C-alpha cells in the first residue's frame, strides 16, 4: 500500500474571476467546476487544481452525504509547480510575457531541468518545471 500521486492541490485567491482567467486563459487549464464566490476547479492532466476563496472556505463547512468536509483556508502566498517539458520553456515564456505576466526567474537546476517562476493575480508563486528537476523523465508518470 503506497501513495502514488497527488490527486489535488489548492491555492487561495479572493478574486476567483481573475484566477479563472489566468489559469484557464493563460495557462490553458480546463475548468471542471465553479461556484461563484467560493471556488473554481481545474483539471490538470490526471490531477485536479483547485482555487478557493479563503474568506468563504475557511469559515464555511460543507456537508456531503451527511459527512462534514472540514473548512479549507490559508493566508499569504502559496506555491504550485506545474509539470512541463523543458523543451517548451521558450514557448511558455513567450506566451506568459505576451499576456503581461512578469517572469520572476528562470532556473537551470544542477541535475538538469529548468523552472520558470511567475505570480498569479493573487500573488501566489507559480512555477512551470521540468520533471528532470526531481530526477524524473519528461514522459515518466508516477501512477501504478
NUBAZA-897971 format. One line per field, with one value per residue (C-alpha): residue number from 1; residue in three letters; chain; z, y, x. Coordinates in pm, whole numbers. Each point is the difference from the previous one (the first is absolute). Layout:
BEGIN
resi	(NUM ...) $
resn	(ALA ...) $
chain	(A ...) $
zz	(Z ...) $
yy	(Y ...) $
xx	(X ...) $
// end
This chain:
BEGIN
resi	(1 2 3 4 5 6 7 8 9 10 11 12 13 14 15 16 17 18 19 20 21 22 23 24 25 26 27 28 29 30 31 32 33 34 35 36 37 38 39 40 41 42 43 44 45 46 47 48 49 50 51 52 53 54 55 56 57 58 59 60 61 62 63 64 65 66 67 68 69 70 71 72 73 74 75 76 77 78 79 80 81 82 83 84 85 86 87 88 89 90 91 92 93 94 95 96 97 98 99 100 101 102 103 104 105 106 107 108 109 110 111 112 113 114 115 116 117 118 119 120 121 122 123 124 125 126 127 128 129 130 131 132 133 134 135 136 137 138 139 140 141 142 143 144) $
resn	(UNK UNK UNK UNK UNK UNK UNK UNK UNK UNK UNK UNK UNK UNK UNK UNK UNK UNK UNK UNK UNK UNK UNK UNK UNK UNK UNK UNK UNK UNK UNK UNK UNK UNK UNK UNK UNK UNK UNK UNK UNK UNK UNK UNK UNK UNK UNK UNK UNK UNK UNK UNK UNK UNK UNK UNK UNK UNK UNK UNK UNK UNK UNK UNK UNK UNK UNK UNK UNK UNK UNK UNK UNK UNK UNK UNK UNK UNK UNK UNK UNK UNK UNK UNK UNK UNK UNK UNK UNK UNK UNK UNK UNK UNK UNK UNK UNK UNK UNK UNK UNK UNK UNK UNK UNK UNK UNK UNK UNK UNK UNK UNK UNK UNK UNK UNK UNK UNK UNK UNK UNK UNK UNK UNK UNK UNK UNK UNK UNK UNK UNK UNK UNK UNK UNK UNK UNK UNK UNK UNK UNK UNK UNK UNK) $
chain	(A A A A A A A A A A A A A A A A A A A A A A A A A A A A A A A A A A A A A A A A A A A A A A A A A A A A A A A A A A A A A A A A A A A A A A A A A A A A A A A A A A A A A A A A A A A A A A A A A A A A A A A A A A A A A A A A A A A A A A A A A A A A A A A A A A A A A A A A A A A A A A A A) $
zz	(0 -107 -112 -375 -88 109 -85 63 116 107 -14 142 -170 88 -362 -156 -334 -37 105 -259 -277 92 43 -280 -246 38 133 -195 282 -55 248 167 240 152 274 -24 300 144 -239 -351 -79 -293 -155 -35 -173 241 295 116 77 228 81 307 132 358 126 -64 22 324 189 -200 60 -266 52 -262 44 369 59 80 -226 223 -81 -234 17 14 13 -191 -331 -89 -262 -270 -261 -321 -199 -343 -254 20 -381 27 237 -273 -127 351 73 -319 75 354 -94 -291 255 230 253 147 21 344 -70 -227 179 -157 267 68 -78 -329 -44 1 187 -102 291 -9 208 -46 50 374 48 25 -130 -310 -150 -327 61 -190 170 -33 301 210 -203 -200 -377 -201 -83 337 203 360 -31 69) $
yy	(0 329 346 26 366 329 -2 368 310 332 367 284 316 240 110 -329 162 122 -343 -169 235 -63 -378 -70 278 28 -341 -189 -211 -126 121 -300 177 338 146 381 159 -337 -198 -85 -346 -92 -330 -32 -323 -284 243 281 356 188 370 91 339 -22 264 -253 -345 58 61 -195 -371 -216 -312 -273 -294 85 17 328 127 198 369 80 321 158 350 126 -103 -366 -186 -251 -159 -131 -264 103 -141 227 15 223 253 262 -35 28 303 169 -86 133 322 64 -20 254 -255 105 -278 4 -252 -276 -265 -262 -270 -183 -344 119 149 351 206 313 206 264 116 -50 294 -84 12 -377 -130 -211 -216 -188 -268 -276 -338 -36 234 -302 -261 -100 -43 228 -293 -177 -22 -109 -182 -373) $
xx	(0 156 -106 55 -62 -150 -369 -66 177 -145 90 -205 -122 -278 -52 -111 -88 359 128 -221 111 364 0 -245 80 378 107 -266 -146 -354 -262 -161 -239 -65 -211 1 167 109 222 112 138 225 98 378 95 -77 -33 -223 105 -239 -21 -205 -105 137 -243 -278 159 191 -326 -258 -35 -164 -205 29 -234 -26 376 175 279 238 48 292 197 342 137 300 147 14 200 -82 227 -153 186 126 240 305 8 -309 159 61 -359 -144 214 -121 -365 20 179 -239 -283 167 129 334 258 164 272 121 206 226 20 329 -148 -147 -340 -128 -256 -186 -140 -276 -300 -372 -240 -31 379 50 333 -54 272 15 261 169 -40 379 14 -101 185 -309 -15 -228 -229 23 -317 -22 -334 -4) $
// end
